[in-house]
Amino acid sequence: MATFITGANRGLGLEFARVFAAEGLDVVATCRDPSRAEALKELGFAYSTLSIEPLDLTSDDSISNLASHLAEQSISIDLLISNAGILENEAYGDWSRKRFAGTFHTNVIGPALLAQELDHVLTGGAKIVQLSSGLGSLEWGGEGMSDGDSYSMSKAALNMLTVRLARSFESSDRVVVSMSPGWVATDMGGAGADLSVEESVSKMVGTIESLTRADTGRFIDNRGNSIPW
């Protein structure tokens, strides 16, 4: 069985890949263009259990082709981490159809179609972790960020995807959660963030390992505490 990670070429996705590969687990690390993912390729050389696959979440063909490839290789997935995402730093007045579409295709539609296409290779007790954000909380209303409106909206939609997937998997033992990594010093989060990539992933891995069927459909932080919808 394998751990499947999107957006594994840098930041949180790369660290997830490193941590799980270092544990000796089989890892399918994906990104849009593996030929340019130098840090990920170095991990591939270091860990024989890590395979690198191309995946463009905005392409139906890319998603279905990879799902078919995994099935042909008899690879079963017991952990899916939907990490890939983009942030457009736009505020009201700068909204555009192009920006909204790009953000939603990568942050919501891609993860939805990926989960659907991977259904036949997900184990009956698979965990699906969708990296969300406190900026997607309707109660918090994107507090603390004056721009990135389409990003906040997309994360709210991703949270609903988590709820709908959890409902779709009611007859199985699968667990689906939305998880906020916290404010992390990535290319997206910026250098002034509260957490390093290593700190955030360490907390999330511990929380992921402790997830049970009772957690499915929840919106949680990196320690497993509930975040208001």
C-alpha positions, 0 to 999 in steps of 0.5 A: 500500500502507498501514500499518494501526495499531490504538489510534492515538488516543494514545500509541504508536499516535498516534506510529506514525501521525505518523511514517509519515504524515510519511514520506509513506506511506499510513496507516490509523489506527484507534481505537474512537471517532474523534470523540473522538480530537482529537490523531489528527484533527489529524494527519488535517488535517496529512497527506493520506495519513492516513485515520482509521477506527473500529475496536472490537476487541471487536466482530466486526461492527466488525472485519469491516465495516472489512475489507470497507471496505478491500477495497472501496477496494482498499487493500492493507496491507503493515504491520499494527501491532496496538498497541491494548491495555488494562491492568487493575491487578489482583493475586491476590485481585482477579481477576474474570471480567469483568476477565479477559474484557475484557483478553483480548478486547482484547489477544488475541482482537481482534488474532487476528480482525483478522489473520484478517479482513484476510487478503485485503488483506494483501500477500504480504510484509506485516509484522505487528507485535504489540505485546507486553511483557516482562511476557508472558515466561513465563521472566521471570514478570512480574518487576517488576510486582506486579499487572496479572496479566490483562495479563501473561497476555494478552501471553503468549497474544498471543505464542502468537498470533504463533507460530500466525500465523507457522505459518499464513503459512509458505507466504507471505513474510509476517513476524509478530513480537511486539515489546516497546516497552520501558517507555514513558511512556504512560498505561499505562506511567506518567510514571516509565518509561525511554523517551519515546513518541518514543524507543520508536517511533523504535527500533521503526520502525528494527527494523520496517524491518529485519525479514526473513522469518528473523524471523517468529515471534520475540519481540523488543524494540524493537531486535530482540533476542530476549526469552525466551518 
